[in-house]
Amino acid sequence: MTKQGKIAVLTNFREEGVELIEGARSRGEIPSAYLTVPPDRDESPEQFAYRLIEEDGVHGVGGFSLAFGQLKRLAREGEEAGVLNFVSNRTPNVQGLKHSPRRGTWGLSNSHYGDRAWPKVVDGERLLGEVVQADTEGEQELDELIEKCFEVLSTDTLPKKDPDEEFQIYVRQLRHSIFIPAVGGDESGPKISADLLAAAREQTPMSKATSGVYGTQRQTVILVDRLGKATFVERTLYDGEANAVAETERDRRFDFDIEGWQD
């Protein structure tokens, strides 16, 4: 997210039955291609999608879904609120660009936007909607609202692994839970590819090369109020060696005003 209110979130993407693509360049370049456009260029979502899909090309970078757009002040009566836009490596052309609803809650995981087959997406939309509704109905401090959002991200509904179940089969269960506790073991190790896990989990994976442990490592909450003040909080639960981070050290918070919010 930039100080101009531009936001871009990329998730790995893998369709069942489709051969994995080893990208010639990093998918991490894709959000940067949107976020680093100078503000005075005034590139529309359609123009960016055209540049990404039909000029740069997205079919050799590996599977991904990208949500991107610019946050704007609340619409006045008769005006339309801003939306986020969605594109993936499976988007054939700029006409395939999709848009979020202008109001309400919606979710995106490691699949195409609108895929309702992922229980974690359906649960996340419902739980976040409840948090938003409760906030609009009562007086709630910002820190309390932030923690309520982290509670949603920490919802653990992952089915337990059967002792005789192969990890390659069990990994599909990860799409059932918003929060992924530490799973895996020595038997999974290098047999589980990053893209295979991407087809079953949403947040940054915790990993330890020697043990094949996977789980939710980081959680992020971004809030913007009606005056254009943005709050960005990233919570690190485990370090790169899969060790738990102390509660007093796990949060990084940034507060800033979105430039041009009142224009």
C-alpha positions as CSV (number, residue, x, y, z in Angstrom):
1,M,0.0,0.0,0.0
2,T,1.3,3.5,-0.9
3,K,0.6,6.9,0.6
4,Q,-1.5,7.6,-2.4
5,G,-3.9,4.9,-1.3
6,K,-2.9,2.4,-4.0
7,I,-3.1,-1.2,-2.8
8,A,-2.1,-4.5,-4.5
9,V,-2.3,-8.0,-3.0
10,L,-1.0,-11.0,-4.9
11,T,-1.7,-14.7,-4.0
12,N,-0.3,-17.8,-5.6
13,F,-2.7,-19.6,-7.9
14,R,-3.0,-23.2,-9.0
15,E,-5.9,-24.8,-10.9
16,E,-6.6,-28.5,-10.5
17,G,-5.3,-30.6,-13.4
18,V,-3.1,-27.8,-14.9
19,E,0.6,-28.4,-15.3
20,L,2.7,-26.1,-13.0
21,I,4.5,-23.3,-14.7
22,E,8.0,-22.4,-13.7
23,G,8.0,-18.6,-14.1
24,A,10.9,-17.0,-15.9
25,R,10.5,-14.0,-13.6
26,S,9.2,-13.4,-10.1
27,R,5.5,-12.9,-9.4
28,G,6.6,-10.4,-6.8
29,E,7.3,-7.9,-9.7
30,I,3.6,-7.8,-10.5
31,P,2.3,-5.8,-7.5
32,S,5.3,-3.4,-7.9
33,A,4.4,-2.8,-11.5
34,Y,1.1,-1.3,-10.2
35,L,2.3,0.4,-7.0
36,T,5.3,2.2,-8.6
37,V,3.4,4.0,-11.3
38,P,3.9,7.7,-10.7
39,P,0.7,9.4,-9.3
40,D,0.6,12.0,-12.1
41,R,0.4,9.2,-14.7
42,D,-3.2,8.6,-13.7
43,E,-3.3,5.1,-15.1
44,S,-6.8,3.5,-15.0
45,P,-7.4,-0.1,-13.9
46,E,-8.2,-1.1,-17.5
47,Q,-4.9,0.6,-18.7
48,F,-2.9,-1.3,-16.1
49,A,-4.6,-4.6,-16.9
50,Y,-3.9,-4.0,-20.6
51,R,-0.2,-3.3,-19.9
52,L,0.1,-6.3,-17.6
53,I,-1.7,-8.8,-19.7
54,E,-1.4,-7.8,-23.3
55,E,1.9,-5.9,-23.3
56,D,4.1,-7.5,-20.5
57,G,2.4,-10.8,-20.6
58,V,1.4,-12.9,-17.6
59,H,1.4,-16.5,-18.8
60,G,5.1,-17.2,-18.1
61,V,5.3,-16.0,-14.5
62,G,3.5,-18.8,-12.7
63,G,0.0,-18.9,-11.3
64,F,-1.3,-15.8,-9.4
65,S,-4.4,-13.7,-8.6
66,L,-3.9,-10.0,-8.1
67,A,-6.3,-7.6,-6.3
68,F,-5.4,-4.0,-7.0
69,G,-7.0,-0.5,-6.9
70,Q,-6.9,2.9,-5.2
71,L,-8.7,3.6,-2.0
72,K,-10.9,6.7,-2.1
73,R,-12.9,8.7,0.3
74,L,-16.4,7.6,1.1
75,A,-18.8,8.5,-1.7
76,R,-21.3,11.2,-1.3
77,E,-24.9,10.7,-2.1
78,G,-25.1,10.1,-5.9
79,E,-21.4,9.3,-6.2
80,E,-19.9,5.8,-6.7
81,A,-17.4,4.3,-4.2
82,G,-14.2,2.9,-5.5
83,V,-13.7,-0.8,-6.2
84,L,-10.8,-3.2,-6.3
85,N,-10.0,-5.0,-9.5
86,F,-8.9,-8.6,-10.1
87,V,-6.7,-10.2,-12.7
88,S,-4.9,-13.5,-12.8
89,N,-2.5,-15.4,-15.1
90,R,-5.7,-17.1,-16.5
91,T,-7.2,-13.7,-17.5
92,P,-7.2,-13.8,-21.3
93,N,-7.4,-10.1,-22.0
94,V,-8.4,-6.8,-20.5
95,Q,-12.1,-7.6,-21.0
96,G,-11.6,-10.4,-18.4
97,L,-10.8,-7.8,-15.7
98,K,-13.2,-8.3,-12.7
99,H,-14.3,-5.9,-10.0
100,S,-15.4,-6.2,-6.4
101,P,-18.8,-5.1,-5.2
102,R,-19.0,-1.5,-4.2
103,R,-20.2,-2.3,-0.7
104,G,-20.0,-5.3,1.7
105,T,-17.3,-7.8,2.3
106,W,-15.6,-10.2,-0.1
107,G,-12.7,-12.6,0.0
108,L,-9.9,-13.8,-2.3
109,S,-7.7,-16.8,-1.6
110,N,-5.3,-18.9,-3.8
111,S,-7.8,-19.3,-6.6
112,H,-9.7,-17.1,-9.0
113,Y,-11.8,-14.3,-7.6
114,G,-15.4,-15.5,-6.9
115,D,-14.4,-19.1,-6.2
116,R,-16.9,-20.1,-3.5
117,A,-15.6,-23.6,-3.1
118,W,-13.1,-22.5,-0.5
119,P,-14.7,-22.6,3.0
120,K,-12.1,-20.2,4.4
121,V,-13.3,-17.5,1.9
122,V,-17.0,-18.0,2.8
123,D,-16.2,-18.0,6.6
124,G,-13.9,-15.0,6.2
125,E,-16.5,-12.9,4.4
126,R,-19.1,-13.7,7.1
127,L,-16.9,-13.1,10.1
128,L,-15.4,-9.9,8.7
129,G,-19.0,-8.7,7.9
130,E,-19.9,-9.3,11.6
131,V,-16.9,-7.3,12.8
132,V,-17.8,-4.4,10.5
133,Q,-21.5,-4.5,11.5
134,A,-20.6,-4.4,15.2
135,D,-18.2,-1.5,14.6
136,T,-20.9,0.6,12.9
137,E,-23.4,-0.1,15.6
138,G,-21.3,0.9,18.6
139,E,-18.4,2.9,19.9
140,Q,-15.2,1.0,19.5
141,E,-11.6,2.1,19.9
142,L,-9.3,1.6,16.9
143,D,-7.0,-0.9,18.8
144,E,-10.1,-3.0,19.7
145,L,-11.2,-3.0,16.1
146,I,-7.7,-4.1,15.0
147,E,-7.7,-7.0,17.4
148,K,-11.2,-8.1,16.2
149,C,-9.8,-8.3,12.7
150,F,-6.9,-10.4,13.9
151,E,-9.4,-12.7,15.7
152,V,-10.9,-13.3,12.3
153,L,-7.5,-14.1,10.8
154,S,-6.9,-16.5,13.7
155,T,-10.0,-18.6,13.2
156,D,-8.8,-22.2,13.2
157,T,-11.2,-24.7,11.7
158,L,-8.6,-27.1,10.2
159,P,-9.7,-30.7,10.3
160,K,-7.3,-33.0,12.1
161,K,-5.0,-35.1,10.0
162,D,-5.6,-38.9,10.0
163,P,-2.4,-40.7,11.1
164,D,-2.5,-42.8,7.9
165,E,-3.4,-39.9,5.6
166,E,-0.6,-38.9,3.2
167,F,0.4,-35.2,3.5
168,Q,-0.1,-34.6,-0.2
169,I,-3.8,-35.5,0.3
170,Y,-4.2,-33.7,3.6
171,V,-2.9,-30.5,2.2
172,R,-6.2,-30.0,0.4
173,Q,-7.9,-29.6,3.9
174,L,-5.9,-26.4,4.4
175,R,-8.5,-24.5,2.3
176,H,-11.0,-25.1,5.1
177,S,-9.3,-22.9,7.7
178,I,-8.4,-19.2,7.7
179,F,-5.6,-19.8,10.2
180,I,-3.2,-22.7,9.6
181,P,-1.5,-24.1,12.7
182,A,1.8,-25.8,12.3
183,V,1.3,-28.9,10.1
184,G,3.6,-31.2,8.2
185,G,6.6,-33.1,9.3
186,D,9.7,-34.9,8.1
187,E,7.8,-37.0,5.8
188,S,6.5,-34.0,3.8
189,G,9.8,-32.2,3.4
190,P,10.7,-31.3,-0.2
191,K,7.8,-33.4,-1.6
192,I,5.4,-30.5,-1.1
193,S,5.9,-27.7,-3.7
194,A,5.1,-24.1,-2.9
195,D,2.4,-24.0,-5.6
196,L,0.8,-27.1,-4.3
197,L,0.5,-25.5,-0.9
198,A,-0.7,-22.3,-2.6
199,A,-3.7,-24.2,-3.8
200,A,-4.7,-24.9,-0.2
201,R,-3.6,-22.0,2.0
202,E,-3.9,-18.2,2.0
203,Q,-1.4,-16.5,4.3
204,T,2.3,-16.5,4.3
205,P,3.5,-20.1,5.1
206,M,5.7,-20.8,8.1
207,S,8.4,-23.1,7.0
208,K,11.5,-24.9,8.4
209,A,13.5,-26.6,5.7
210,T,14.7,-29.4,8.0
211,S,11.3,-30.4,9.2
212,G,8.8,-29.5,6.5
213,V,6.6,-27.5,8.9
214,Y,3.9,-25.2,7.4
215,G,1.5,-22.8,8.9
216,T,0.4,-19.2,9.2
217,Q,3.5,-17.0,9.8
218,R,2.2,-13.5,9.3
219,Q,-1.2,-11.7,9.4
220,T,-1.9,-8.2,8.1
221,V,-4.7,-5.7,8.9
222,I,-5.2,-2.5,6.9
223,L,-7.8,0.0,7.9
224,V,-8.8,3.4,6.4
225,D,-11.1,5.8,8.1
226,R,-13.4,8.3,6.5
227,L,-10.8,11.1,6.9
228,G,-8.2,9.1,4.9
229,K,-6.1,8.0,7.8
230,A,-4.6,4.6,7.1
231,T,-3.4,2.1,9.7
232,F,-1.3,-0.8,8.6
233,V,-0.4,-3.6,11.1
234,E,1.7,-6.6,10.3
235,R,1.8,-9.4,12.9
236,T,4.6,-12.0,12.8
237,L,3.7,-15.1,14.7
238,Y,6.8,-17.2,13.8
239,D,10.3,-16.3,12.6
240,G,12.0,-17.9,9.6
241,E,13.1,-20.8,11.7
242,A,9.5,-21.6,12.8
243,N,10.1,-20.2,16.3
244,A,7.3,-18.3,18.0
245,V,7.8,-14.6,18.2
246,A,7.1,-12.9,21.6
247,E,3.8,-11.0,21.8
248,T,5.7,-7.8,22.6
249,E,7.8,-8.0,19.5
250,R,5.5,-9.4,16.8
251,D,3.6,-6.3,15.6
252,R,4.8,-3.6,13.2
253,R,2.4,-0.7,12.8
254,F,2.3,2.3,10.5
255,D,-0.2,5.2,10.6
256,F,-0.3,7.7,7.8
257,D,-2.7,10.0,5.9
258,I,-3.5,9.1,2.3
259,E,-2.4,11.9,0.0
260,G,-5.1,13.7,-2.0
261,W,-7.9,12.1,0.0
262,Q,-10.0,15.3,0.1
263,D,-9.3,16.2,-3.6
